[in-house]
Amino acid sequence: MSTPAPGVTELEAALAALDRIAERVAEGRASFNRNKDRQLALVFLWANVGSQLKQYCRRLDVPAGTEPFAGPIQMRDKLIYGSVRALDPEVVWDTCVLNGPELHELLTNIRSAL
């Protein structure tokens, strides 16, 4: 049995979290707006995505702040070290809708190349 390439586990975990984000988004904006727990779940899923990408970069010796992962990692740091209750739900939703699919496609392409 072969060992997976370095970083594969982290990419797969980030993709799994992005899949969960897409599922929540598919339930609609009204569901998101009326449920604080759903909003926080999306925040924590994004923190997971950023954590996995941070670990991926460490495993492959990718310098901190390197694109294309700088944004998700910086967001993770803000989520982890800031007040999640102070987050603007509009920003959370927009991040899910605008950035989630694009990041999922990028990670899928990177994963396929390994």
C-alpha positions in Angstrom: 0.0 0.0 0.0 1.4 3.3 -1.0 1.6 6.4 1.2 -0.4 9.4 0.0 1.6 12.3 -1.3 2.4 15.0 1.2 -0.5 17.3 1.7 -3.2 15.0 0.2 -4.8 14.5 3.6 -5.0 18.2 4.3 -6.4 19.0 0.8 -9.1 16.3 1.2 -10.1 17.6 4.6 -10.4 21.2 3.2 -12.4 19.9 0.3 -14.7 18.0 2.7 -15.3 21.2 4.7 -16.0 23.1 1.5 -18.5 20.4 0.5 -20.3 21.0 3.9 -20.3 24.7 3.2 -21.9 24.2 -0.2 -24.6 22.0 1.4 -25.4 24.7 3.9 -25.5 27.4 1.1 -27.8 25.2 -1.0 -30.3 25.3 1.9 -30.8 28.9 1.1 -30.2 32.4 2.5 -33.4 32.4 4.5 -32.3 29.3 6.5 -28.9 30.9 7.1 -30.5 34.2 8.2 -32.8 32.8 10.8 -30.4 30.4 12.5 -27.4 31.7 14.5 -26.1 28.2 14.9 -26.1 27.7 11.2 -24.1 30.9 10.8 -21.6 29.8 13.4 -21.3 26.4 11.8 -20.2 28.1 8.5 -17.7 30.2 10.4 -16.2 27.1 12.0 -16.1 25.2 8.7 -14.2 28.1 7.2 -11.8 28.0 10.1 -11.3 24.4 9.3 -10.6 25.1 5.7 -8.0 27.7 6.6 -6.4 25.3 9.2 -6.1 22.5 6.7 -4.5 24.8 4.1 -2.1 26.2 6.7 -1.1 22.7 7.6 -0.8 21.8 3.8 1.6 24.8 3.4 3.7 23.7 6.4 3.9 20.1 5.1 5.1 21.2 1.7 7.3 24.1 3.0 5.3 26.7 1.2 6.1 30.1 2.7 3.5 31.8 4.8 1.3 34.3 2.9 1.9 32.6 -0.4 -1.0 32.7 -2.9 -3.4 31.1 -3.5 -3.8 30.2 0.1 -3.0 33.5 1.8 -6.6 34.7 1.9 -8.1 31.5 3.5 -5.3 31.2 6.0 -5.6 34.9 7.0 -9.3 34.5 7.4 -8.7 31.4 9.6 -6.3 33.4 11.8 -8.9 36.2 12.2 -11.7 33.7 13.0 -9.5 31.7 15.5 -8.1 34.7 17.3 -11.0 37.1 17.0 -14.6 37.2 18.3 -16.8 35.0 16.1 -19.9 36.5 17.6 -18.8 39.9 16.2 -18.7 38.6 12.6 -21.0 40.2 10.1 -23.3 37.4 8.8 -23.3 39.2 5.4 -19.6 38.7 5.1 -19.9 35.1 6.1 -22.6 34.4 3.5 -20.8 36.3 0.8 -17.6 34.4 1.5 -19.4 31.1 1.2 -21.2 32.0 -2.1 -18.4 34.0 -3.8 -15.2 32.3 -2.6 -16.3 28.7 -1.7 -16.9 27.4 -5.2 -13.7 28.9 -6.6 -11.6 27.6 -3.8 -13.2 24.1 -4.2 -12.3 24.1 -7.9 -8.7 25.1 -7.2 -8.2 22.5 -4.5 -9.8 19.8 -6.7 -7.4 20.7 -9.5 -4.4 20.6 -7.1 -5.6 17.3 -5.6 -5.9 15.8 -9.1 -2.4 16.8 -10.0 -0.9 14.9 -7.0 
